[in-house]
Amino acid sequence: MSVRAGDLELRWIDDEVLVHLAELAGRGIHDPDTMPFEHPWSRGTAEEVARSVLTFQWGIRNRVSPDAFVLEFAVLRDGVPAGVQGLTANDWSVLRRVNTGSWLGRAHQGRGIGTRMRMLALHLAFEGLGAREATSGAFVDNGPSNAVSRRVGYESDGAFFVAREGVAVLHNRFVMSRERWESLRRDHIAALGAPIEMRGVDSFRTSIESVLAGD
Ligand SMILES: CC(C)(COP(=O)(O)OP(=O)(O)OC[C@H]1O[C@@H](n2cnc3c(N)ncnc32)[C@H](O)[C@@H]1OP(=O)(O)O)[C@@H](O)C(=O)NCCC(=O)NCCS
């Protein structure tokens, strides 16, 4: 599966691109004084962080079922691996909701890629998979991630405390309804600046829908 607009592509992660993503993560995702993730997998030596990426990605490959799936995509800019954009769904047949999460290698941050990849992920979720709602979240001290959710047009859905490295830290929640995404869709397409092309998404959707329908 993939979705692309111009120079930016989200592509299902195979082993070839995974090795590059693991090395990229090992070179650093954030300042060591900060922690953007609930589970601090990005701490450690370059080799430890790279290994975390490999084991996580290999581990989720068998977590794709019609009712609950984790889809992780490599973010490629001009074909160069820049990070990961994930979509997670639980009770999909009932809720039709995805939650997104992402990271970019430090060299790729702050250039608008995070905003564009989230727009592509929403397009894949709503247009491609038929989602009803998308959610996201970020710790209150994660300026760029909160800025991306607001800029893309999510509505604030409150905040709750999460244990982060032994400390209770407020975590913002954001929600995007299907109606809101439809009203913003033209703006997203304009911001992406190129036609959006999806590959393999229809066949994924058809397979999960046919299993859910008991065919
Ligand atoms: C979060 C992340 C994916 C965003 O991607 P990005 O390419 O850096 O984001 P963009 O360049 O598209 O946008 C960044 C926005 O943050 C804003 N920003 C940057 N630093 C900021 C700060 N310290 N405080 C507030 N806003 C900040 C920028 O102004 C920009 O907003 P604007 O376009 O409205 O001006 C990326 O920074 C990243 O991977 N960070 C580390 C991992 C992470 O935090 N993952 C998300 C976990 S919830």
The ligand as a Tripos MOL2 file, in Angstrom:
@<TRIPOS>MOLECULE
LIG
   48    50     1     0     0
SMALL
NO_CHARGES

@<TRIPOS>ATOM
      1 C1          6.3950   15.8140   15.2570 C.3       1 LIG1
      2 C2          7.0540   15.7690   13.8770 C.3       1 LIG1
      3 C3          6.6060   14.4880   13.1640 C.3       1 LIG1
      4 C4          6.5660   17.0060   13.0860 C.3       1 LIG1
      5 O1          7.1530   16.9920   11.8240 O.3       1 LIG1
      6 P1          7.9000   18.3090   11.2440 P.3       1 LIG1
      7 O2          8.2280   18.0280    9.8390 O.co2     1 LIG1
      8 O3          8.9910   18.6530   12.1490 O.co2     1 LIG1
      9 O4          6.7210   19.3660   11.3380 O.3       1 LIG1
     10 P2          6.4330   20.5800   10.3540 P.3       1 LIG1
     11 O5          7.7040   21.1820    9.8860 O.co2     1 LIG1
     12 O6          5.4470   20.1320    9.3320 O.co2     1 LIG1
     13 O7          5.6440   21.5590   11.3250 O.3       1 LIG1
     14 C5          6.2070   21.8800   12.5520 C.3       1 LIG1
     15 C6          5.3550   22.9420   13.2050 C.3       1 LIG1
     16 O8          5.7940   23.0800   14.5500 O.3       1 LIG1
     17 C7          6.0800   24.4140   14.8140 C.3       1 LIG1
     18 N1          7.1130   24.3880   15.8520 N.ar      1 LIG1
     19 C8          8.3940   24.0200   15.7220 C.ar      1 LIG1
     20 N2          8.9980   24.0740   16.9340 N.ar      1 LIG1
     21 C9          8.0460   24.4600   17.8180 C.ar      1 LIG1
     22 C10         8.0410   24.6760   19.2120 C.ar      1 LIG1
     23 N3          9.1290   24.4690   19.9600 N.pl3     1 LIG1
     24 N4          6.8810   25.0680   19.7940 N.ar      1 LIG1
     25 C11         5.7640   25.2580   19.0690 C.ar      1 LIG1
     26 N5          5.7010   25.0370   17.7220 N.ar      1 LIG1
     27 C12         6.8420   24.6490   17.1300 C.ar      1 LIG1
     28 C13         6.4970   24.9910   13.4990 C.3       1 LIG1
     29 O9          6.3530   26.3940   13.4760 O.3       1 LIG1
     30 C14         5.5220   24.3090   12.5560 C.3       1 LIG1
     31 O10         4.2480   24.9050   12.6420 O.3       1 LIG1
     32 P3          3.6900   25.8680   11.4840 P.3       1 LIG1
     33 O11         3.8360   25.1150   10.2020 O.co2     1 LIG1
     34 O12         2.2760   26.1200   11.8670 O.co2     1 LIG1
     35 O13         4.5870   27.0470   11.5390 O.co2     1 LIG1
     36 C15         8.5960   15.8130   13.9540 C.3       1 LIG1
     37 O14         9.0050   17.0540   14.4540 O.3       1 LIG1
     38 C16         9.1720   14.7080   14.7960 C.2       1 LIG1
     39 O15         9.3880   13.6180   14.3000 O.2       1 LIG1
     40 N6          9.4690   14.9680   16.1000 N.am      1 LIG1
     41 C17        10.0730   13.9880   16.9630 C.3       1 LIG1
     42 C18         9.1730   12.7910   17.1990 C.3       1 LIG1
     43 C19         7.7950   13.2030   17.6270 C.2       1 LIG1
     44 O16         7.6060   14.1540   18.3600 O.2       1 LIG1
     45 N7          6.7950   12.4340   17.1750 N.am      1 LIG1
     46 C20         5.4160   12.6750   17.5010 C.3       1 LIG1
     47 C21         5.0930   12.0730   18.8060 C.3       1 LIG1
     48 S1          3.4600   12.5720   19.3060 S.3       1 LIG1
@<TRIPOS>BOND
     1     1     2 1
     2     2     3 1
     3     2     4 1
     4     2    36 1
     5     4     5 1
     6     5     6 1
     7     6     7 2
     8     6     8 1
     9     6     9 1
    10     9    10 1
    11    10    11 2
    12    10    12 1
    13    10    13 1
    14    13    14 1
    15    14    15 1
    16    15    16 1
    17    15    30 1
    18    16    17 1
    19    17    18 1
    20    17    28 1
    21    18    19 ar
    22    18    27 ar
    23    19    20 ar
    24    20    21 ar
    25    21    22 ar
    26    21    27 ar
    27    22    23 1
    28    22    24 ar
    29    24    25 ar
    30    25    26 ar
    31    26    27 ar
    32    28    29 1
    33    28    30 1
    34    30    31 1
    35    31    32 1
    36    32    33 2
    37    32    34 1
    38    32    35 1
    39    36    37 1
    40    36    38 1
    41    38    39 2
    42    38    40 1
    43    40    41 1
    44    41    42 1
    45    42    43 1
    46    43    44 2
    47    43    45 1
    48    45    46 1
    49    46    47 1
    50    47    48 1
@<TRIPOS>SUBSTRUCTURE
     1 LIG1         1 GROUP 0 **** ****
